[in-house]
Amino acid sequence: MVVAFTESPNDQAALEFQRDVFEKSIRLESEGIIFDVSGVSLMDSFMGKSLVAICRVGRALGKKTVVVGLKPAVVASLLDLEIDLSCINAAVNIEEAIALIHPPIADAEASE
């Protein structure tokens, strides 16, 4: 499941977004969730903490979560805000994120 993580107009909208994402991922029985943040040019502390919380909750629900499209300036600002990004799995693009969620079968396994 691929979800665009966008700037929310307020905190309540951000919380509703989180709930909607998890309800949909459970309903669709998705193995993983890819959060595309490429449209976000500036991330404040609330947005950063929301992204981290979404990744943690996703893992708690058994979903592999991957964030794509993080811009260097966004990462730098999150680090300046002292937001712990250690729980975030990041990928450069959607294809790499899909490979993290569904790793390719190793050649050795394929030949057996």
KAGIUR-V36552 format. One line per field, one symbol per residue. psi: psi as a letter, one per 30 degrees, with the letter a starting at -180 (. if undefined). burial: I if it has 9 or more other C-alpha atoms within 8 Angstrom, else O. A space follows every 50 residues. Layout:
psi: ???
burial: ???
This chain:
psi: kkkkjlkkfleeeeeeeeeeeeeeeeefhkflkkjjgffjfkjleeeeee eeeeeeeeefggkkkkklgkkeeeeeeeeeghkjgffkkkleleeeeeee eikkkkeeeef.
burial: OOIOIOOOOOOOIIOOOIOOIIOOIOOOOIOIIIIIIIIIOOIOIOIIII OIOIIIOIIOOOIIIIIIIIOOOIIOIIIOOOIOOOOIOIIIOIOIIIIO IOOOOOOOOOOO
